[in-house]
Amino acid sequence: MNVTPEHNEKIARMTFSSVYPHYVTKVEKKGRTVEELHQVITWLTGYNEEQLQKLINQKTTFKDFFEQATINPNAHLITGVICGYRIEEIEYPLTKQVRYLDKLVDELAKGKKIDKILRVG
């Protein structure tokens, strides 16, 4: 599945705060916690709780969200298919980073152990 420039632009303009409640619902529905969600977001982006809340309150776009983030050097270990896209084949960096986040949330909701999600060891 090819990622179009229009698709990339749409993702860049989306706000993190518009998607965040869906992440929360998804993980809580599967018995996981907001704390675990924040743990995986922090691992990927380097944001702490306070920074995360500020970005939500400011309705930060995904473009700005990831431009300000410190992406984990092991993020490249996040592979597989999410939303119909094979992550390792996505060329546009922002779209790839958003899909990294989607994949981590998906793994959390599916009950994967935190150490595995955070690519420890």
C-alpha positions as CSV (number, residue, x, y, z in Angstrom):
1,M,0.0,0.0,0.0
2,N,1.5,3.3,-1.1
3,V,1.5,6.3,1.2
4,T,0.5,9.4,-0.8
5,P,1.7,13.0,-0.2
6,E,-2.0,13.9,0.6
7,H,-2.1,11.2,3.2
8,N,1.2,12.4,4.8
9,E,-0.1,16.0,4.9
10,K,-3.4,14.9,6.5
11,I,-1.5,13.1,9.2
12,A,0.8,16.1,9.8
13,R,-2.2,18.3,10.3
14,M,-4.0,16.0,12.7
15,T,-3.7,17.0,16.4
16,F,-2.3,14.6,18.9
17,S,-5.2,15.6,21.3
18,S,-7.8,14.4,18.8
19,V,-6.2,10.9,18.7
20,Y,-5.1,10.5,22.3
21,P,-8.6,9.7,23.7
22,H,-8.9,6.9,21.2
23,Y,-5.5,5.5,22.4
24,V,-6.8,5.7,26.0
25,T,-10.1,4.0,25.1
26,K,-8.4,1.3,23.2
27,V,-5.9,0.3,25.9
28,E,-8.4,0.6,28.8
29,K,-11.0,-1.5,27.0
30,K,-8.3,-4.3,26.9
31,G,-7.5,-4.0,30.6
32,R,-4.4,-1.8,30.3
33,T,-3.8,1.5,32.1
34,V,-3.2,5.1,31.1
35,E,0.1,4.8,33.0
36,E,1.2,2.0,30.7
37,L,0.1,4.1,27.7
38,H,2.2,7.0,28.9
39,Q,5.1,4.7,29.5
40,V,5.1,3.6,25.8
41,I,4.6,7.1,24.6
42,T,7.5,8.3,26.8
43,W,9.7,5.5,25.5
44,L,9.1,6.5,21.9
45,T,9.1,10.3,22.3
46,G,11.0,11.2,25.4
47,Y,8.1,13.3,26.7
48,N,7.3,13.2,30.4
49,E,3.7,13.4,31.9
50,E,3.8,17.2,32.2
51,Q,5.0,17.7,28.6
52,L,2.5,15.3,27.3
53,Q,-0.4,17.0,29.0
54,K,0.8,20.4,27.8
55,L,0.9,19.1,24.2
56,I,-2.6,17.7,24.6
57,N,-3.9,21.0,26.0
58,Q,-2.2,23.0,23.2
59,K,-3.8,20.8,20.5
60,T,-0.4,20.2,19.0
61,T,-0.3,18.7,15.5
62,F,1.4,15.4,14.9
63,K,4.0,17.4,12.8
64,D,4.9,19.6,15.8
65,F,4.5,16.7,18.3
66,F,7.2,14.6,16.6
67,E,9.4,17.6,15.6
68,Q,9.8,18.4,19.3
69,A,10.2,14.8,20.4
70,T,13.4,12.9,21.0
71,I,12.7,9.7,19.2
72,N,14.0,6.6,20.9
73,P,17.1,5.2,19.0
74,N,15.5,1.8,19.1
75,A,12.3,2.9,17.4
76,H,13.5,1.3,14.1
77,L,12.9,-2.0,15.8
78,I,9.2,-1.4,15.6
79,T,8.1,-3.4,12.6
80,G,5.0,-5.0,11.2
81,V,1.7,-3.9,9.7
82,I,-0.5,-1.2,11.2
83,C,-3.5,0.4,9.5
84,G,-2.7,-1.6,6.4
85,Y,0.8,-0.2,6.1
86,R,4.1,-2.1,6.6
87,I,6.0,0.3,8.9
88,E,9.4,-0.5,7.6
89,E,8.3,0.4,4.0
90,I,7.0,3.9,4.9
91,E,9.5,6.5,3.6
92,Y,8.0,9.7,5.0
93,P,9.5,10.1,8.5
94,L,6.5,11.8,10.1
95,T,4.1,9.1,8.9
96,K,6.5,6.4,10.0
97,Q,6.7,7.9,13.5
98,V,2.9,8.2,13.8
99,R,2.7,4.5,12.8
100,Y,5.3,3.6,15.3
101,L,3.1,5.1,18.0
102,D,0.0,3.4,16.6
103,K,1.9,0.1,16.6
104,L,3.0,0.5,20.2
105,V,-0.6,1.3,21.3
106,D,-1.8,-1.7,19.4
107,E,0.7,-4.0,21.0
108,L,-0.2,-2.7,24.5
109,A,-3.9,-3.2,23.8
110,K,-3.2,-6.8,22.5
111,G,-1.6,-7.6,25.9
112,K,2.0,-7.7,24.9
113,K,4.4,-7.4,27.8
114,I,5.9,-3.9,28.4
115,D,9.5,-5.2,28.0
116,K,8.6,-6.6,24.6
117,I,6.8,-3.4,23.6
118,L,9.8,-1.2,24.7
119,R,12.2,-3.5,22.8
120,V,14.2,-4.3,25.9
121,G,16.9,-7.0,25.6
